[in-house]
Amino acid sequence: MPFEITHATVPTPGGVSEAAVVTGPGFAFVLDGATATGATTGCTHDVTWYVEQLAGLLCAQLLTDSSAGLREILRTALTVLVDRHGQTCDMTNADSPSSTVAVVRERDGSLDVLVLGHSPVALHRINGAVEVIVDDRVAYLGSYTEDAVRGYRNNSTGGFWVAGAKPEAADQALTASIPLSQIQQVAVLSAGASRLPERYGWSWPRFMVELSESGPGQVIGATREAEACTATGAFRGRAHDTAAIVLCRPSEPAYATEKVAETTP
């Protein structure tokens, strides 16, 4: 099943993008690297290197191993990546480069979804409902200081998981499979791109309609406008973050549907 795909990536204001957006035949994914805190990582590589390497390995696995599940594909990519820099870097350091992962893939008439870390996938069904698949474990941490987050990362006892120095993180990813016949469109997002519904009062149906009508770039622009009007400290976490959006639509006419109108915020 071919997809019609549009996407946009905008870095944190004044910074550089540490996200990767990759699309291929029947799949798309977003990686969102963890911004370096300045702490000693024990690693000779930076976050950009890690994200670029993982993007290439994950793409190769999706292209060559269509029979494997998404957790298996991610674990294989992480195993190779850890081996590439594990001989020279401290793989036990909690500040080693890491990334969230959000993947969608068409297979046998269904859309497979994987999310690891807070990069959601929003499924806009043909009946107008929106289902959001999100790994929100980071939202339930007891503390959100940099030291606390470092301690909770890749920690199964009350912590959260991201793609980093442990291939077994792939086993902690959330997955789902949905018939394509039920889907109007799907958005793969970085955490910085999901703030309009998560922070600023938009409903998810409104968000998806705006994506369809205006495109990912305009939605990211609206996010930056909302952030600019937000008082410092109003929300937990960064004031700004890299925003990446991939919007996918099944392109066969059988899956076309009328857009859902919504005027309420």
Secondary structure, DSSP 8 states (H G I E B T S, - for coil): --EEEEEEEE--TTS---EEEEEETTEEEEEEE----SS--S-SS-HHHHHHHHHHHHHHHHHH-TTS-HHHHHHHHHHHHHHHHHTTS-TT-TTS--EEEEEEEEETTEEEEEEESS--EEEEETTS-EEEE---GGGG-S--SHHHHHHHBT-TTT-B--BSS-GGGGGG-EEEEEEGGGEEEEEEE-GGGSHHHHTS---HHHHHHHHHHH-HHHHHHHHHHHHHTS-TTSSSS-S---EEEEEEEE-SGGG----------
